[in-house]
Amino acid sequence: MTGDSTENSPLLKDLAFPYRLLGAGGNSRECLFLLHGSGVDETTLVPLARRIAPDAMLIAARGRIPQEDGFRWFERITPTRFEQKSIVAETAAFAAFASEAAKRHGLDLDHATFLGYSNGANLASSLMLLHPGIVRRAVLLRPMPVLDHVPATDLAGIPTLIIAGAADETYGPFAPALVTLLSRRGAAIDARIIPSGHEIGDPDAAIVRQWLAGSADVA
């Protein structure tokens, strides 16, 4: 059923993070954990994800930190500085959530992609660095490094797509540092820059769709 909608998918609160589970079409084992940006909720990445992977199971999670009319994943001090204790605590909680959600719903993390945008992309990279083994494939849209103290994590061979916006004045300048950081820890990085600001849309969907097809062939 590829025509599912968030309106027909209840917000589940049986685990540490509220989430919606949107069913896959056919017998696909592919699943995407969707990690939204700041000030919105779990529904915002669903249309993009369906353009990327129409047959995948979607786990659309909601951050626990209130911001304006929505949510975020951890506290921030400025738009580019973040509360480190909040990052560590929320990332640990999400690592446990991802493992429990996979067990509860019969998902295979080996076939999961963590698709994060902005603050959600920063959560995904923090998961990779602080809790290796949870993220086996990552797509980071408009990310930046957020950890003040980065452990010497071994990310050998983890396929990671990073898409920065050429006109993204807030996060764009920091993207190369994240590429370097993850590359030095062994991640298999594919870094792209597109003519965009901080917003995401069809160009991102096209790149991610093509990249996922290629990384699935390699995996």
N, C-alpha and C positions, 0 to 999 in steps of 0.2 A: 504494500500500500504506500505509494509514493505521494499520494494526495493528502496525507495527514496534515493536521494543523495544530499549532500550539493551543488553539481554543478547545480542541477536542482531546488534548492531552493534559491530564490533571497535574497540578503541582504536587509532587511527592515530598513528604517531610519525614520519611522513615529513617533517613541517614543524617549525617552531620550537616550537610548542605542541602537546601531545597533544590529539586531538579525535576525536569520533565524527561520522559522517555518516549521518543518518537520512533515508531516501528520501521523496520527495514522492508524493502520489497524483495521478493524472491527468497533465495537461500544464502544471501550474502553474509559472510562472517565479518565484514568490515564494519567498524564502528568509529564514531567521532565523538570525543569529548569537546563540547563547545564552551569556551571561556570568554565571556563578554567583556566589553570595555567599561570604562568608568561611567557611573551615573545612569545606567540603564539596567536591564534585567536579562534573564536567560533566553527570552524569546528573540532577541535582536539578531543573533547570528544564524537562526534557523533558515531563513530564505537563502542566504549565501551558501550555507552548508548543503542545501538541497540542490543548488546549481552545481556544486562541486561533486557531490556523491549522492545521486538520487536514490540509490539502493542501500545506503548505509543506515545502521542503527545510530540514532543521535541521542547522546546524553547531554542535555542542555542544563548546565548547573548555574546556580545563582550565588554570587559572592555574599558574604555575611556582614560586610561593613556598609552601613547606610551612606549614601551620598546624594544630596538633592532629592530628586524623585525616584532614584534607583539605588544601585548598589555598586560596590567595588570589592576587590579581593584582599587588599590590605591598606592600612592607613598611609597617608602621604603627608609630608611636611611642606613641600612645594610641588609644583607639577613634575619636577625631575629629581626630587629627593624623597625618600620613603622611610617610614618607621621600621627599623630593622627587626625589633622584637615582634612586631605585627607580621612581617614577612615570614619569619621563622615559624611562628605559631600557626598561622593560617595555611602555610605550605605543608606543614606536618599534618594538619587536620585534613587537608585535601588529599594528600597521599593515601591516608587511611580510607577516606571516602571513595577514592577511585578503586582501590583494591576491593572494598566491600561491595560497591556497586557492580563490579565485574562478577564477583561471586554470586551475588543475589540474582542477577539477571542473565547469567550464563554467557557473559562476554569474555572474549579472549584478548587480554592486553597486548599480546603479540600482534594482533591485527587491528589495534586501536591507533588512531591518530589524535593527538591533542592539538586542537585548532584554537589558538588564542589571538585576540585582537587587543592591542594597547595594554591596559592593565592586565587583561587576561593572558596576553602573550608573555608579560613579565612574570605572571604566576607560573606559566608553563616552563619558562627557562629556570625559574627558581626550583621547580620540581625536579628538573633534570639535574641540577647541581647539588641540591640538598638531599634528594631521595632517589638516587640512581636505581634503575630497574623498573620504575613505574612507567615512565615515558619511553616508548620504543620508537616512536616517530612523531615529529613535531612540526607544526606550521605556525610560524610566528609573524603576525601581521603588525607592522608599525611598533616593534619592540625597542627596548633599551635595557642596558644592564641596571640592576637595582640593588644588588648585594654589595655591601661595603667590604665584607670579608668572604672571599670565594674559596671554598674547599678545593683540594686537588682531586676532583672527581674524575674517574675514568669514563668518558662518554664514547669509547671506541666504536665507530661505525654506526652511531645513531643517526639516521637520516633526518636532516633538519633544514627546512625551507624558511628563509628569512626574506620578507618583502618590505622594503622601506619606501617611503614616498619622497621624491626629490624635492617637493615643496613643503614637506612636513618640518616646519621650523622648530617645533618643540622636541620631537623624538628623533627626527631624521639624522641630526648630527651625531647622535650617540650610537646609531646602529652599527657602524664599522667596529666599534669597541666590543660589541656583543659578538659579532662575527669572529673577531680575533680570539676572544675569551673562549668561546665554545670550540673553535677550531683547535686551539692549543690543547684542549682536553680530549681531542680525538673525534669529535662529532663530524659526520659527513655533511658539510654545509653547502647548500646552494643558496647564494645570496643574490637577490635581485633588487634593482631600484627602478621604480616606475614613475611616470610623470603625474604624480598625485600629491595631495596634501595628506593630512592625517586620516581623511575619510577612506573607506574601502568600498569596492564595488565590482563590476563585471571584469575589469582587467585582472584583479586579484583572483577571482573565481576561475578564470581561464588558466592562469598560471598554476594555481593549486591543483586543478583537475588534471592537467597534463603531468605535473610533478608526481602526484599520487599514483597515477598509472605507471609511471616509470619506476618509482620506488617500490611498488608492489611487485614489479617484474624482477627487481634485484633481490628483494627480501626472500 
